């Protein structure tokens, strides 16, 4: 197994920061956000080594990994795993990837 380099798009990184900031404010503590961020990193490491474990999406070459209430949208090649979006599945908006 060769681990791919993990590359976050600006959009996905902003979404991650917003999710973590929400939980810091909501819980008045960083504890849950730190645990969630660690879980995200561990999941991405697993995906970098085994990118086919995510399910196919309606978008060609884009796969989805479910992580609790979040969807990680990603694509990959032989050297890199690109995180396209970190989506809270409880959101009401319709468009996830543009």
Phi, psi and omega in degrees: 000127177250125179280132177276155173292136180264122181238124178267135170287160178302318181299311182295319180295320177296317178299317178299314180297320180294319179297313181295320178295321178302313183290328175297313180291315183298317183267353185054036181198152177270353188304307182295318180299320178295318178295317180295316179298320177297318179296320177299312180298318179296320179294318179294324177297316177300316179295325181295333179267332184223068189293343182277358180286339175284154180277155178292149177252183176285350180261131181300133178072009178249131179242164183231133172242127179274131179225096185057241180267013185241152175243127175259115176264130184209163171223170184202161168227194184294336184249336186226151170246122183256118176276115184269323182200145172241104193251128174282115185292351178273354178296154181260346180298150183270323185270122180260309180240135177250000000 
